[in-house]
Amino acid sequence: MVPDNKSALQELHDCLDKQQTKTNDEKGEIVLFTADDKRLNLGLLIVRLGLSVPLLIQALPRLIAGKSGWVGMGQSLGLPAMGLSMQILGLIVLVIQVLSSASLITGYFFRLAVILLAAVYSLYFFKFVGVGYQILPLYVVTHISLCIGLLLTGPGRYVVAVKIEKK
C-alpha cells in the first residue's frame, strides 16, 4: 500500500514547524527568545561594552588632544614609520580605535570593526613582546581572542542597528 503523499508531506511540515518555533508549554504561545537566548545576548552585550568603553575612554582624549596625542600614540607603538610620519600613524590608529569602539557599542559595521581592533591589538602585542614585557602580551592576546570570538558570534540581539531596522 502506498502512503498518502499529502498526509506524509503534512507530517513533515508539522515536524519542521515544531523544530523551528519554540512554544511556551503552559500557555501554548510562540516564544521568539527563550531565557537562554536572552542570557546569551546579554552576555555578548556585556563583552562588547567591556571591550569598547575602556578603549574609547583611552583613545578619545588622545584623538581630541591633537598633534601631541597623535605623535605620542605613533611613537608608543614603536613601529617603523613605513613612509608615514608618527603623527599620521598615531592618528590612523586612534581613529580606528574610536570608530571601532563606537561600532562595537552600536553594532554598525560590527565585523569590520572587530577585525580592525584585532589588527591594532596585534600591533600592541608585537610592541610589548619586542620590549620584553611578560604580562602585557597576555593581556593583549586576551583582547585579540575576544575580538575573534565576537567576529565568529556576531554582535548579538541587543544592538542599535536592530532597533532602527525594526522601525
C-alpha positions in Angstrom: 0.0 0.0 0.0 1.3 3.4 -1.0 1.2 6.1 1.8 -0.9 9.2 1.1 1.6 11.8 -0.1 -0.5 14.7 1.2 -0.5 13.3 4.8 3.2 12.5 4.7 4.1 16.0 3.5 1.8 17.5 6.1 3.5 15.4 8.9 7.0 16.5 7.6 5.8 20.2 7.6 4.4 19.9 11.1 7.6 18.3 12.3 9.7 21.1 10.8 7.4 23.7 12.3 7.9 22.2 15.8 11.7 22.3 15.4 11.8 26.0 14.2 9.4 27.5 16.7 9.7 27.3 20.4 6.5 27.3 22.4 5.7 28.0 26.0 4.2 24.8 27.2 1.9 26.4 29.8 0.1 28.8 27.5 0.8 27.4 24.1 2.2 30.8 22.9 5.1 31.1 20.5 8.2 32.5 22.1 10.8 34.0 19.9 13.6 34.1 22.5 14.0 31.8 25.5 15.7 32.7 28.7 18.9 31.1 27.3 18.8 33.3 24.2 18.3 36.4 26.4 21.3 35.4 28.6 23.5 34.8 25.6 22.6 38.1 24.0 23.1 39.9 27.3 26.5 38.3 27.7 27.5 39.4 24.2 26.4 43.0 25.1 28.5 42.9 28.3 31.5 41.7 26.4 31.1 44.3 23.7 30.7 47.1 26.2 33.6 45.8 28.3 35.9 45.8 25.3 34.8 49.1 23.8 34.1 51.5 26.6 37.6 51.4 28.2 39.2 51.6 24.7 37.0 54.6 23.9 37.9 56.3 27.3 41.6 55.8 26.5 41.6 56.7 22.8 39.1 59.6 22.5 41.1 62.1 24.7 44.2 61.4 22.7 42.4 61.9 19.4 40.9 65.2 20.6 44.3 66.4 22.0 45.6 67.0 18.5 49.1 66.7 17.3 50.7 65.9 20.6 48.3 63.0 21.3 48.7 61.6 17.7 52.5 61.8 17.8 52.6 60.2 21.3 50.4 57.3 20.0 52.5 56.9 16.9 55.7 56.8 19.0 54.3 54.5 21.6 53.6 51.8 19.0 57.3 51.6 18.3 56.7 50.7 14.6 58.8 51.7 11.7 57.1 54.7 10.1 56.7 53.0 6.7 56.9 56.3 5.0 54.3 57.9 7.3 55.1 60.4 10.0 54.4 59.3 13.6 51.6 61.9 13.7 49.8 60.3 10.8 50.4 56.8 12.1 49.1 57.7 15.5 46.1 59.5 14.0 45.2 56.4 12.0 45.4 54.1 15.0 43.4 56.4 17.2 40.6 56.9 14.6 40.4 53.1 14.2 40.2 52.7 17.9 37.5 55.3 18.4 35.4 54.3 15.4 35.7 50.6 16.2 34.6 51.3 19.8 31.6 53.2 18.6 30.8 50.4 16.2 31.0 47.8 18.9 28.6 49.8 21.0 26.1 50.4 18.3 26.5 47.3 16.2 27.1 49.1 12.8 29.9 47.6 10.7 30.5 45.2 13.6 32.7 42.6 12.0 34.9 45.2 10.2 35.4 46.9 13.5 36.3 43.7 15.3 38.9 42.8 12.5 40.4 46.3 12.7 40.6 46.1 16.5 42.3 42.7 16.3 44.8 44.2 13.9 45.5 47.1 16.3 45.9 44.8 19.2 48.3 42.7 17.2 50.5 45.8 16.8 50.4 46.2 20.6 51.3 42.6 21.0 54.4 42.8 18.9 55.5 46.0 20.5 55.1 44.5 24.0 56.9 41.3 23.1 59.7 43.4 21.4 60.2 45.5 24.5 60.3 42.4 26.8 57.2 42.7 28.8 55.9 39.4 30.1 52.3 40.2 31.3 51.1 42.8 28.8 51.3 40.5 25.8 49.0 38.1 27.7 46.5 41.0 28.2 46.6 41.9 24.5 46.2 38.2 23.5 43.1 38.2 25.6 41.7 41.2 23.7 42.6 39.6 20.4 40.8 36.4 21.5 37.7 38.4 22.4 37.8 40.1 19.0 38.0 36.7 17.2 35.2 35.3 19.4 33.0 38.4 18.6 33.8 38.0 14.9 32.6 34.4 15.0 29.4 35.0 17.1 28.4 38.4 15.9 27.1 41.3 18.0 24.0 39.6 19.4 20.5 40.8 19.5 21.0 44.0 21.6 22.3 46.4 19.1 21.1 49.8 17.9 21.2 48.6 14.3 18.5 46.0 15.0 16.3 48.6 16.8 16.5 51.0 13.9 15.9 48.4 11.2 12.7 47.2 13.0 11.1 50.7 12.8 
